[in-house]
Amino acid sequence: MRVAVVIPVYNEARWVRAAVERLLATPAPAPPGGAPCERTIILVDDGSTDGTTEIVEAMGTEGLTTPVHHGVNCGKGAALRTGFQRALDLGADIVLVHDADLEYDPADHAAALAPILDGRADAVVGSRFIGQTHRVLYYWHYIANKVITTFCGMVTNLNLSDVECCTKAFTAEALRKMTLTENRFGIEIEMIARVARARLSDPGADSPKAPHAMPPRVRRARVYEVAVSYSGRTYEEGKKITWQDGAAALWCIVKHGLL
């Protein structure tokens, strides 16, 4: 089983190597009773200007990661789309999103991937609000996230608690069914909306008695939510998301959920 960890990176020279080393120090997840997954770390440098590009390239040369570079800053969504395509090109069976800023703990990856590895899920969304420890920061960020999550749930009919959580994982089949277009933070909403609408093959529905002329059965994607820990940054520490991104997220709910 091949797992690709896609990490979008923009001006994270202070953190990116530590983030990768922390990930490499964490054992690769394994399916029940199986060997650890083959793990590839794909770093997508999104036009950084602070020395991140050189660090990413150096880690690629050292054989630690697979580096991909954007010549100019295109946004988190564009970086993820580039990373997803690279992961699929490399033959990944599962693709997991992780951040480069140490806000999320790679020790949570095993629990995050467990529903996919044991065959229960096609997609997993992390939640910072259902049990794990998290650093307490901005009240209005929390309120904005709850508003966005509520509206997203109304249009997708998915009962999630934290749609803006970075930790998301998809099977290769589910990811191929998700035609993603957002270039910036709206990608978080678009991923939820696309997977909610995805229709996947249903091999379990096949029957040896069924006529060969019958069309293949399809089903909705099975989405699970798992708890993740969170140590958020302040703006002084490098946090990038703003109120404009919250407003854009609401528009993305309308665009991808209703239109």
C-alpha positions as CSV (number, residue, x, y, z in Angstrom):
1,M,0.0,0.0,0.0
2,R,1.4,3.4,-1.0
3,V,0.7,6.5,0.9
4,A,1.7,10.0,-0.4
5,V,1.8,12.8,2.1
6,V,1.3,16.1,0.2
7,I,2.7,19.2,2.0
8,P,2.1,22.6,0.4
9,V,4.9,25.0,1.4
10,Y,5.1,28.8,1.1
11,N,7.7,30.9,2.9
12,E,8.3,28.3,5.7
13,A,12.1,28.3,5.8
14,R,11.9,28.4,9.6
15,W,9.8,25.3,9.9
16,V,9.8,23.0,6.8
17,R,12.8,20.9,7.6
18,A,11.7,20.3,11.2
19,A,8.2,19.4,9.9
20,V,9.7,16.8,7.5
21,E,12.1,15.4,10.1
22,R,9.2,15.1,12.6
23,L,7.2,13.2,9.9
24,L,10.0,10.9,9.1
25,A,10.5,10.1,12.8
26,T,6.9,8.9,12.9
27,P,6.4,5.2,11.8
28,A,4.5,4.9,8.6
29,P,0.9,3.7,9.1
30,A,0.0,0.1,8.4
31,P,-3.2,-1.8,7.5
32,P,-4.5,-4.3,10.0
33,G,-2.1,-7.2,10.2
34,G,0.0,-5.8,7.4
35,A,3.4,-4.3,6.8
36,P,3.9,-0.5,7.1
37,C,2.8,1.4,4.1
38,E,5.3,2.7,1.6
39,R,5.3,6.4,2.3
40,T,6.3,9.3,0.0
41,I,6.5,12.9,1.1
42,I,5.7,15.4,-1.7
43,L,6.7,18.9,-0.9
44,V,5.2,21.5,-3.2
45,D,7.1,24.8,-2.9
46,D,4.6,27.4,-3.9
47,G,6.9,30.2,-5.2
48,S,8.6,30.9,-1.8
49,T,10.9,33.9,-1.5
50,D,12.5,33.3,1.9
51,G,14.9,30.5,1.2
52,T,12.3,27.7,1.5
53,T,12.9,26.8,-2.2
54,E,16.6,25.9,-1.5
55,I,15.7,23.9,1.6
56,V,13.0,21.9,-0.2
57,E,15.4,21.2,-3.1
58,A,18.1,20.1,-0.6
59,M,15.8,17.6,1.1
60,G,14.9,16.2,-2.3
61,T,18.6,15.8,-3.1
62,E,19.1,14.0,0.2
63,G,16.3,11.6,-0.8
64,L,14.0,12.6,2.1
65,T,11.2,14.0,-0.1
66,T,9.9,14.4,-3.6
67,P,10.1,18.2,-4.4
68,V,7.9,20.1,-6.7
69,H,8.2,23.8,-7.4
70,H,5.9,26.6,-8.6
71,G,7.8,29.5,-10.2
72,V,5.4,32.0,-8.6
73,N,3.0,31.9,-5.7
74,C,-0.2,30.4,-6.9
75,G,-2.0,29.6,-3.6
76,K,-2.6,26.6,-1.3
77,G,-5.2,25.1,-3.6
78,A,-2.9,25.2,-6.6
79,A,-0.1,23.7,-4.6
80,L,-2.4,20.9,-3.4
81,R,-3.7,20.2,-6.9
82,T,-0.1,20.0,-8.1
83,G,0.8,17.6,-5.3
84,F,-2.2,15.5,-5.8
85,Q,-1.4,15.0,-9.4
86,R,2.2,14.1,-8.6
87,A,1.0,11.6,-6.0
88,L,-1.4,9.9,-8.5
89,D,1.4,9.9,-11.1
90,L,3.6,8.1,-8.6
91,G,1.0,5.4,-8.1
92,A,-0.2,6.4,-4.6
93,D,-3.1,4.4,-3.2
94,I,-3.9,7.0,-0.5
95,V,-3.1,10.7,-0.4
96,L,-2.9,12.6,2.9
97,V,-2.6,16.3,3.3
98,H,-0.2,17.7,5.9
99,D,1.1,21.2,6.8
100,A,4.6,22.4,6.9
101,D,4.3,24.7,9.9
102,L,4.2,22.2,12.9
103,E,0.6,23.0,13.7
104,Y,-0.4,19.4,13.1
105,D,1.2,16.2,14.6
106,P,2.1,13.4,12.2
107,A,1.6,11.0,15.1
108,D,-2.1,11.4,14.3
109,H,-1.7,10.0,10.8
110,A,-2.1,6.4,11.8
111,A,-5.5,7.1,13.3
112,A,-6.4,9.3,10.4
113,L,-5.7,6.7,7.9
114,A,-7.1,3.7,9.8
115,P,-10.6,4.0,8.4
116,I,-9.2,3.9,4.9
117,L,-6.6,1.2,5.5
118,D,-9.2,-1.2,7.0
119,G,-11.6,-0.6,4.2
120,R,-14.3,1.4,6.0
121,A,-13.7,4.8,4.3
122,D,-12.9,6.5,1.0
123,A,-12.1,9.8,2.7
124,V,-11.1,11.0,6.1
125,V,-11.5,14.6,7.5
126,G,-9.7,15.6,10.7
127,S,-11.3,17.5,13.5
128,R,-9.5,19.7,16.1
129,F,-12.7,19.8,18.2
130,I,-13.7,16.3,19.1
131,G,-11.3,15.1,21.8
132,Q,-7.6,15.8,21.2
133,T,-5.6,18.5,22.8
134,H,-5.3,21.8,21.0
135,R,-3.7,25.2,21.6
136,V,-6.3,27.9,22.5
137,L,-6.0,30.9,20.2
138,Y,-8.5,33.2,18.5
139,Y,-12.1,33.1,19.5
140,W,-13.4,34.7,16.2
141,H,-11.5,32.1,14.2
142,Y,-13.4,29.4,16.1
143,I,-16.7,31.2,15.5
144,A,-15.9,31.7,11.8
145,N,-15.0,28.0,11.4
146,K,-18.2,26.9,13.1
147,V,-20.3,29.1,10.7
148,I,-18.4,27.8,7.7
149,T,-18.7,24.2,8.9
150,T,-22.4,24.6,9.5
151,F,-23.2,26.1,6.1
152,C,-21.0,23.5,4.4
153,G,-22.9,20.7,6.2
154,M,-26.2,22.2,5.1
155,V,-25.3,22.0,1.4
156,T,-23.3,18.8,1.4
157,N,-25.3,16.9,4.0
158,L,-22.1,15.8,5.7
159,N,-22.1,16.0,9.5
160,L,-18.6,17.3,10.0
161,S,-17.3,19.4,12.9
162,D,-14.2,21.1,11.3
163,V,-14.2,21.4,7.5
164,E,-11.2,23.8,7.6
165,C,-9.0,21.2,9.3
166,C,-5.8,20.6,7.2
167,T,-5.8,16.9,7.9
168,K,-7.6,15.2,5.0
169,A,-7.0,11.9,3.3
170,F,-8.5,10.3,0.2
171,T,-8.2,7.0,-1.7
172,A,-6.8,7.4,-5.2
173,E,-10.2,6.5,-6.7
174,A,-12.0,9.2,-4.6
175,L,-9.4,11.8,-5.5
176,R,-9.7,11.0,-9.2
177,K,-13.4,11.7,-9.0
178,M,-12.8,15.1,-7.4
179,T,-12.3,17.8,-10.1
180,L,-10.7,20.5,-8.1
181,T,-10.3,24.1,-9.3
182,E,-9.7,26.4,-6.3
183,N,-6.3,28.0,-6.1
184,R,-6.3,29.3,-2.5
185,F,-7.8,28.4,0.9
186,G,-11.2,27.7,-0.8
187,I,-9.7,24.3,-1.7
188,E,-10.7,23.1,1.8
189,I,-14.4,23.6,1.1
190,E,-14.1,22.4,-2.4
191,M,-12.6,19.1,-1.3
192,I,-15.5,18.5,1.0
193,A,-18.1,19.4,-1.6
194,R,-16.5,17.3,-4.3
195,V,-16.1,14.2,-2.2
196,A,-19.7,14.5,-1.0
197,R,-20.8,14.3,-4.6
198,A,-18.3,11.6,-5.7
199,R,-19.7,8.3,-7.0
200,L,-17.3,5.4,-6.7
201,S,-17.3,1.9,-7.9
202,D,-19.0,-0.7,-5.7
203,P,-17.2,-4.0,-6.2
204,G,-19.0,-5.4,-3.2
205,A,-22.3,-5.2,-5.2
206,D,-21.0,-7.6,-7.9
207,S,-22.7,-11.0,-8.0
208,P,-21.6,-14.1,-9.9
209,K,-25.3,-14.5,-10.8
210,A,-25.7,-11.0,-12.3
211,P,-25.8,-10.8,-16.1
212,H,-22.6,-9.5,-17.6
213,A,-24.5,-6.8,-19.4
214,M,-25.5,-5.1,-16.2
215,P,-23.9,-1.7,-15.7
216,P,-21.4,-1.4,-12.9
217,R,-22.8,-0.4,-9.5
218,V,-21.8,2.9,-7.9
219,R,-22.0,4.3,-4.4
220,R,-21.4,7.5,-2.5
221,A,-18.0,8.1,-1.0
222,R,-17.8,6.9,2.6
223,V,-16.5,9.8,4.7
224,Y,-15.1,9.4,8.2
225,E,-14.0,12.1,10.8
226,V,-11.1,11.6,13.2
227,A,-9.8,13.6,16.1
228,V,-6.4,15.3,15.6
229,S,-4.3,17.4,17.9
230,Y,-3.5,21.0,17.0
231,S,-0.9,23.6,18.1
232,G,-2.0,26.7,16.1
233,R,0.3,29.6,15.3
234,T,-0.2,33.2,16.0
235,Y,0.1,35.8,13.2
236,E,3.5,36.8,14.7
237,E,4.6,33.2,14.4
238,G,3.6,33.1,10.7
239,K,-0.1,32.3,10.4
240,K,-1.4,33.3,7.0
241,I,-5.2,32.9,6.9
242,T,-7.3,36.1,7.1
243,W,-10.9,37.2,7.3
244,Q,-10.9,37.5,3.5
245,D,-10.3,33.7,3.3
246,G,-13.3,33.1,5.6
247,A,-15.5,35.2,3.2
248,A,-14.1,33.3,0.3
249,A,-14.9,30.0,2.0
250,L,-18.6,31.0,2.2
251,W,-18.6,31.8,-1.5
252,C,-17.0,28.5,-2.2
253,I,-19.8,26.7,-0.3
254,V,-22.4,28.4,-2.6
255,K,-20.3,27.8,-5.7
256,H,-19.4,24.2,-5.2
257,G,-22.3,23.1,-3.0
258,L,-25.3,24.8,-4.7
259,L,-24.3,25.8,-8.2
